[in-house]
């Protein structure tokens, strides 16, 4: 019984952590796309894209 409860808890923790992971990954993809769009706008207007530091 205890092992089943532990397993259920671990499964729920894993599910929640993956939910957060995918939400964060989606946000990162959205931010990368926005950066790409901004770089394109800068380039189209002859403005140099700042280098990463």
C-alpha positions in Angstrom: 0.0 0.0 0.0 2.8 2.5 0.9 4.7 1.7 -2.3 1.6 2.3 -4.3 1.0 5.6 -2.7 4.7 6.6 -3.2 4.5 5.5 -6.9 1.3 7.6 -7.3 3.0 10.6 -5.7 6.1 10.2 -7.9 3.9 9.9 -11.0 2.0 13.0 -10.1 5.2 14.9 -9.4 6.6 13.8 -12.8 3.4 14.8 -14.6 3.5 18.3 -12.9 7.2 18.8 -13.7 6.7 17.9 -17.3 3.7 20.2 -17.5 5.9 23.1 -16.3 8.7 22.0 -18.6 6.5 22.1 -21.7 5.0 25.4 -20.7 8.4 26.9 -20.2 9.6 25.4 -23.5 6.6 27.0 -25.3 7.4 30.4 -23.8 11.1 30.0 -24.9 10.0 29.2 -28.4 7.7 32.3 -28.4 10.6 34.5 -27.2 13.0 33.1 -29.8 10.5 33.8 -32.5 10.0 37.3 -31.3 13.8 37.9 -31.2 14.0 36.5 -34.8 11.3 38.9 -35.9 13.0 41.9 -34.2 16.4 40.9 -35.8 14.7 40.8 -39.2 13.2 44.3 -38.7 16.5 45.7 -37.6 18.3 44.1 -40.6 15.6 45.3 -43.1 16.1 48.9 -41.8 19.9 48.7 -42.0 20.4 48.7 -38.2 23.1 46.3 -37.0 21.9 43.5 -34.8 23.7 43.7 -31.4 26.0 40.8 -30.7 25.3 38.5 -27.8 27.4 39.1 -24.7 
